[in-house]
Amino acid sequence: MISIDENDIGRDIYAVRASDSDRFNSASIPFFFSAIQEMGGTHAGARGLSIEDMQKDHGWTWVITRSRIEFDFLPHWNDEVEMVTWPQKGYKLLCPRVVQGYVEGRKSFEAMTHWVILDIARKRPIRPSELGDTLPPPPEDVCYRDPALEKLPKWDDEEKLELLEVYRPMPCYYDIDLNKHVNNVVYIRWITEALGEEFLDAFRITMMDVQWISQTYSHDRIRVETAIIEKSDEKTRLIHRIMREEEGKEDAIVFEALSYWRKKDQ
């Protein structure tokens, strides 16, 4: 159960389950994106700002738009990860939130996440100030991270050293959530599956920065494109995008991402 201290910093323990692990016994990349969203939702819920509360009281909901995770190391199956989170003051129309993970006191990862409060009926964002003091941030001298993230590189603007094989996933029954669209963590699974076994066997993730642009649904035709845009002994940099193919219309970008990797033997 989450505990929240006098600075509004929340803490909870998440165990890495077998279903969260890969063939090397390490936590999978989707595990982190799922955990940071659950942790943020649990913290907000403890302040009376769960999605259910927001919908009932105001007709609003939380929408995550961006997550950037820096990885120091990946926990393993059965590890207990201490999750630490805090909200920050509104930034433009965004509600930034930081989530960190520790295993036995050693930091595993840190994430900056951007959330938007959406008026469901009007489909418009609500200014963070509308929350008043119901989700107070900690004092900046206690903990603070710059919420401004650089714009993700655009697919068409980047010189590509190598194009990976296009991956065409089909949304499955359990990919669809309560809102009748593909759950946003599924996008993370799709872009990692698109890398293939050989790449994932040889490389480990060090950073992933993702941006959700549009929703997809159960019968959509999906195309995942991946390119290597930098390759050195120190870092391999990939650009990703997910496209929705629409008959008679131009294909739509629904998701884009940037990721950094290192060889596992380094």
QUIZI-V140035 format. One record per backbone hydrogen bond with DSSP energy under -1.0 kcal/mol. NH is the residue of the N-H (numbers start at 1). CO is the residue of the C=O. Records with the same first field share a line. If there is no record, write none. Layout:
NH->CO + CO
This chain:
3->11
5->9
8->5
10->85
11->3
12->83
14->81
16->79
20->17
21->18
22->26
25->22
27->75
28->20
33->29
34->30
35->31
36->32
37->33
38->34
39->35
40->36
41->37
42->38
43->39
44->40
45->41
46->42
47->44
48->45
49->44
54->50
55->51
56->52
57->53
58->54
59->54
60->54
61->118
63->116
65->114
66->114
67->210
68->112
69->208
70->110
71->206
72->108
73->108
77->25
78->16
79->76
81->14
82->102
83->12
84->100
85->10
86->98
88->96
91->94
94->91
95->115
97->113
98->86
99->111
100->84
101->109
102->82
103->106
106->103
108->101
109->101
110->70
111->99
112->68
113->97
114->66
115->95
116->63
118->61
119->124
120->59
123->119
126->117
130->127
131->128
132->129
134->131
142->139
143->139
157->154
161->228
162->228
164->226
167->224
175->172
176->173
177->181
180->177
182->216
183->175
186->183
189->185
190->186
191->187
192->188
193->189
194->190
195->192
196->193
200->196
201->197
202->198
203->199
204->262
206->260
207->260
208->69
209->258
210->67
211->256
212->65
213->254
214->254
220->217
223->243
224->167
225->241
227->239
228->162
229->237
230->237
232->235
236->261
237->230
238->259
239->227
240->257
241->225
242->255
243->223
244->252
245->221
249->246
252->244
254->242
255->242
256->211
257->240
258->209
259->238
260->207
261->236
262->204
264->202
266->263
